[in-house]
Amino acid sequence: MPHVVISALGHVARLNVSFELARRLRECGHKVTYICPEIARRQVVAQGHSFVGLSWNGFAYSDPDHVALNALRFRHKLLRPRYCLGARARIRQRFLENCNEIVKALESTQPDLILVDFEMHALIIASAYLAIPTVLFSDMFCVWKRAGMPLLDDDCIPDNRLNSRIRHECSWLCRRTQRFLTDIRRALLSLGTNQRALLKHLARHVNFSLRHETNSRQWLVPFTYTQLPVLVTHTLKMEFPHVPANNVFYIGPMVAVDRTESLMDPKSDAVVNRILAQHDVDNGARRPLVYCALSSFLGVDRDFFHNVINAFRIRSDWDLIIGMGGMKAPADIGHVPPNIHILNWAPQLTILKHADCAITRAAPGTLNECIQFGVPMVAYSTKTMDQNGTAARIAFHRVGIRADKDADKAIDIVNHVQSLLTDPVYRANIAAMQRHYTSYAKSDDPVRLIESFMETPL
């Protein structure tokens, strides 16, 4: 039985994507083991997978010497060269020692292939050191520079006009210049203990050629991989039109519809079941149910949160379920009317099966889950990371409305939701995309692709 190790950062979204990949691998007869930061144990074990925990997540930010060194102003570092050089040596040594934990975990599991989150760089380099066939996976849209493609954090929608292409080229040039200067600045200020410098140190130690294997001129920091295959868990139909790089494969959305929501507490589960049961009873009266998914990674935007609450104070004939993603609601929220339900963790898939529309932060995982269940979206990007690009794709394919969290007020949210509930164009587009997604649901093509990398030397 071929053995596949899956490694993902402890983020809820990345884990959820990996669970569907793991399910399909197991259905095709593969043994699956997870090697992840310890924080992911509860979620992974709840799905019935074997788990090997790591006490380290591949970053040096929590190293005590790293914290102390970065707290010093640069002029103070110049005045204390002996201490700074000693701290630098200890940080680098501990980084290598922590990587040994990854190497031992991989050696103990002896996988035939490792399927790894494309931002787990220390683990990727360690797997290369052990000569284990390695395949990367990404839940982001295109992070690579391709003809006509904007930066992933850009909110523009590309077209074939000359001024659009010039704008994208200028944006890429500015970003690469900024990245180059930032890398120099960080290396100097950190005395070579920033993440990129430490990964270079690790790569030299295990004879991994970053120059040959990676590209630091793409959107993702600190680099992307040019030789290893990357599985993108989206469909090209939901992308902007482009030709992917030779090592990039779009395998379709990975939505684990039967996953166990291990972060839910029984009290919240009972509340959701009661709300949905009542919604089904009242469905003939067409009382709309709206789901609002807040980020499980970023903090709560207080002003945006209040605007959402106030929108559903205005429309008390609509029901709202807010999933806080483990974040605390603002203390000054005031009285919450009975049509609004705020949950620390929400069973997102269960709610989406009943929801009429969703308010999202333009997270790519939530996007795929909304389309999977035919739920149009109002996308409020947090304007960080990849969410501007995700929101632009929602607008481009008209499966929802792209909105502005800083400009919109409560009444604007009401109007956007009303449009999704009444405009047949959004319903038709989301239904068409849902049918396209359904064609991927039972496909074993991603597994066959992964198996081909077991047989082909990488």
N, C-alpha and C positions, 0 to 999 in steps of 0.2 A: 504494500500500500504506500504510494508516494506521500511524503510528509512535507507539508507546506507550513512554514512559520510566517505569521502575520505580525507586523509591528506597526503601531500607530501611536501618535501622541495622545495624551489623555483627554483631548477635546471631545466633547459629546458628538459633534457633527462627524469628525473623522472616524470615530469608532462606529457610528451607525452605518456609514458607508462600508466599512470593512466587514460588518456583520453579514451583509448581503453577499459579499464576495466569499466569505467563509461558508455561508450556507450552500452556495452553489458548488464550491469545491467539495464539501462533504457529501453532497448528493451525487457527485460524480466519482465518489470512492476515495477521496483524499483524506488523509489525517491532517487535522489543523491544530496548531498550537500557537498561542499568542505570547509574544515577548514584548511587554509594554511597561511604562512607568507604573509603579504600584498603585497610583491613584485610579487606574483603569480596572483594577481587579474586580470590583463589585459588578460593574456593567458586563465585563467579559464572561465571568463565571455564570451570571444570570442567563446567558445565552447557551450555556452548556459546553463551553470550550475549555480546554486545558490552558492554564495560565502560568507563565513564569514572570515574576515581578522584578522590575529594576528599581533600585533605590535612587537612581539618577536619571534625569530626562535628557541628557546630552548637552546641557548648557551650563556655563560656569557662573551664572549670575548669583547663585546662592553661596558660592565659595566665600568663606569669611575673609580671606586675603583679597579676593576680588572686590568685595564690598568695601573693605577698608581702603584699598588702593584707589578706587574710583571716587571715594568721598574726599580725597585730597585734591586741592587745587593744583594746577600744573606747576606753578612756581614753588609750591611746597614740595612737590616731587623732585624738583631740581635741587632743592636744599637737603634732601634726604636720599641721596643716590643709593647708599648701601641698603637701607630698608626696602626701597622700591625694587631694586634688582633682586633682593632676596624673596620678596613677595611674588615677583614675576616668575622666578624659578619654581616656587612652591605651587603657584597656580597651574603652571604648565605640567608639573609632575603629577599633581592630583588629577588633572584632566586625563592624562594617560592612564593613571591608575583606575579612574572611573570607567574608562573605555575597556579596561581588562574585564570588568564585570559583564559588559556586553559580549565580549569574546567568549568568556566562560559559559554564558547562557546559550550562545549559539553552538558551542562545542558540545554542551550537554544534551541538546535536543537533536543534533545531527540532521538538519533538514535537507531535503532534496532541492528546495528552492525557498527563498525568502521574499515575501511580498511586503514592501515597506513603504510607509508614508514618505513622500519625497522631500519632506523637511526634517527627517531624522538623519542628519548628515553623519553624525558619529557612528551610528549603526550601519549606515550604507558603506562607509569606509571600512568598518570592521568586517563586514561580510565580504568585501573585496579582498581583504587581507587573508581571509580563510578560504578564498576561492569558491564561495557558495554562489550558485546562480541567483541573480538578484533582479527583481522586477519592481519598479516603483509605481505608486498610485497617487493620484491627485484628485481632490474634489473641487478644484478651482477650474474656471474657464481658462482660456489661452494665456499663459504667462510668458510666451515666447514672442519675439519680434517676427511677425510675418507680414507679407505685403498687404497694406491697407488696414492693418489691425492697430487700434489705439492701445495705449497702456491700460492695464487691467483696472487701475484705480481712476481712470479717466471716465467722465460721465457722457462723453460724446458718442454719437451713433455714426459709424463710418458710411460713406457712400463713395461712388467712383469719380466724383468731381476732383479736379486738380487741386483746388484749395484745401479740400479735405485731406488728400494724400500729403500735401506739403505740411499741413498742421500736424499730422501724425508723425512725420519724419522729424519735424522740429521738436515735438514733445519727447520723442525717443532720444534725440541728441542732447537736449537739456537734461533729461533724467540720467543719462549715462555720464555726462559731465559732473552733475551733482553727486552721483554715486561715487565717481572716482575721487572727488575732493573729500567726500564724507569718509570714505575708507581710509584715506591718508590721515585725516584729522583724528578718527577713532583709534587708529593704530598708534599715533603719536601720544594722544592723551592717555590711552590705556597702557602704554609701554608694551604693546604687543600682546595684550591679554584680552582683546575683544574677540568675539566669536569667530570671525573670519581668520584672524591670526592663529587662534588655537586650533582650528581645523587644519590650517596649513601645517602647523607643528605636528599634529597627529598624522597627516598624510605623508609627511617626510619620514616619520618614524616607521610607518608600515610600507613605505615605498609605493604609495598611491599617487599617481600623477594627476594633480588637479588641473594642470595646464591642458592635458590631453582629454581628461574625463569630464571637465566642467566648463561652464561659460558664465562669467560674472557680469556679462553685459546684457542680461535679460532682466525682466521685471522683478523676479523673485530674489530676495536677499537671503544669503550672500551669493548664491549661484544656483544654476540648474545643471542637469547632467546631459551630456551630449551623446554618450555611448549606450548607457543603460536604457532599456525600454521603459516608457512611462504610460500607464493606463489612466486615461482621463474618464472619470465617472459621469460623463455627460454624453448627450447625443449631438452630432454635428448639426442637426437640424435646429437645435436651440442655440447654436453659436452664431457669431457673425460669419459671413462667408469667407473662407480662407482655405489654404492648403496646409495641413499640419506638417510639422517636421517629420523626418523619416523615422525617428525613434518614438513618436507619439501616436497613441492609438486611442480613439474615442470608442469606449466599450458600452456606452449607454448608461442611463441612470441606475444607481444601485440603491434601491429602497427596500429595506428589510421590513415588509409589511406585517410580518408575524413576530417581530422582535419583542422581547420582554422589556418593559419600561422599568428598569430596576431602581431608578431614582425617585419614583413615585412613592408617596407614603399612603397608607390605606385610607386615611381621612380624605385626602384630595381625590383619590380614586372613587370613593363613595359620592363625593360632591359631583364629579364629572358624570358618573352614571345617572345620578338623579336629574341633572340638567339635561342630558341627552334623552333620557326617557320622557321627560316632560316636553322636550322639543318635538319628539316623534309624535306624541299625543296631539300637540298643537299644530302639527305640520299643515293640516288643512286650512288653518287660518293664515298660513304663510308668514309666520313670525320669523324673520331672518336670524340666523345664527352666524356671528362673526368671530373668528379666532384671531387673536393678536399674539404673535410669537416674538418675544424679546430675546436679545442675545444671551447665550449661555457663556459667552467668552468676554464680552465687554460689559462695563457697568451700565446702569440705567440712566438714560437721558431724562432728567427731571422734567424739563419743559415739554418734551414730546409726550412723556407719560401723562402729564396733566391734560394735554390737548386731547389725547385718546379718551381719557375718562370723561372729559367735558363733552366730547362729541356724543357719547352714549348717554350722557345726562340729557342732551338735547333730544336724542332719538331713543326715548325710553321704550319704544315699541320694538326695538332691536335688542337681541341678547348678545352679550360679549363675554368671551372667556379669554383671559390674559394669562399666558404662560411666562413667568418671570425668568425662566432659565437658571434658577438657583439664586438669583439676585434679590435683594430686599427692595420692597416698594418704598417710595419716598414717605417720610414720616408725616408730611403735611398734606396727605392725600385728602383728608376730610371724610365726610360721609359718602359711602359708596352705595348707590341705589341698587335695588334688588335685581336689576337686569344685567349687572356687571359682576363677574366672578373672577377673582384674582387668585392664582395658584402659584406656589413656589416652583413646582415642576408640573407640567401638563403632559398628559399622554397624547402627544401631537397627532399621531396617526389615527387614533380613535376619534379625536375631535374632527379631524379633516374629513373623515367619512361622512360626517353630518353637516359640516359647515357650508354656508352659502358663499362666503368669500373670506379672505384672510388679509390681515395687516402684518407685513413682515419687515425685517430690517435688511432685506435683500441678501440673505445668506444663501449660498448655492444649494446647501442640503435641504433647506426649507422650500426653496423654489422647486426642486425635483419632487418633493413629497406633495406639494400643492398640485402640481401637474398630474402626478400619479392618481390623485383622487378628483381631478377636474375642478379645482377650486381656484378661481381668479384672484389676483393679488393686488393690493395697494403696497408698493415697495418704497419704504422710507430708508434709504441708505444711511448708514452711520457716517458715511464719508471717510471711512478708514479702510485699509487693506483692499480687498477685492470687491467690496460691495457696490461701489459706483458702477463698475463694469457689469456686475450681475443685474443691477437695476436697469442699465441701458439695454441689456438683452431682453429683459421683460417688456420694455417699451417697444423695442424693435419688432418683436414677434407678436405684440399686442395681446399677450396673455394676461395682462394686468396694466396698472397705471403706475408710472414712475412719479413720485411726489418728493417734495423738499421738506425735510424735518424742521429746518430753520425758518422757512417762510410760511408754512401752512399753520393755520389755526384750527380750532375745533370744527368750525363750520366747513372748512375745506376738506377735512377728513370725512365729514358727513356727506359732502357732495361727491367725493371720490367713491365712497362705499355705495352710494345711491347709483352712480353710473355703472358700477360692476353688477349691481343687482338688477338693473333694468335694460342695459344696452346689450342687444343680442350679439353684437360683433365680438365682445369679449367672451361670451359663452360659446360661440361657434369656434373661436380660435383656441380656447382652452380645451374644448372637446376634441378638436382635430389633433392637438399636440398630445392629449391624453391617449388617443388611439395609437399614435406613433410610439409613445412610451410603452404601451401595453405589448407591442410587438417585441420589446426587449425583455419583458418580465420573465419569460420561461426559456430564454435562449441560453444555451450552454457554450456559445461562441467565446465569451470571456475566459471560460475554463480551458477551452481548447487552445486559445492563444497563450495562456499561462503555461500549459503543458508543452507547447512548442518551444518555450524558452528553457524548459528542463532538458530537452533533447538537443538544443543548439547551444554550443559554447558561447558565452557572452563576452 
